[in-house]
């Protein structure tokens, strides 16, 4: 029981960090003129995704059992990650924001 509680705490904390980072990236990378709309849509998706994920997990566990549902969810997560990395290779290779390098180059700062 204690291990499950600790795992849930760590997963919740990780999810909070993930949401924060994604929110900051959206704010940073979105052009000024559409930032509010993009941020609103992003918030709706983040808010809905947790509830939809919990619903899906409950249905799947009811159909296949807890262990199979966990294994299926993990396999699906890895599959989606692999597919996304093949469809959008620039995202997995991106280590800095493109417009930041342009801004630094224009201002004469050293681009690392």
Secondary structure, DSSP 8 states (H G I E B T S, - for coil): -HHHHHHHHHHHHHHHHHHHHHHHHHHHHS-GGGHHHHHHHHHHHHHHHHHHHHHHHHHHHHHH-HHHHHHHHHHHHHHHHHHHHHHTHHHHH--S-HHHHHHHHHHT----
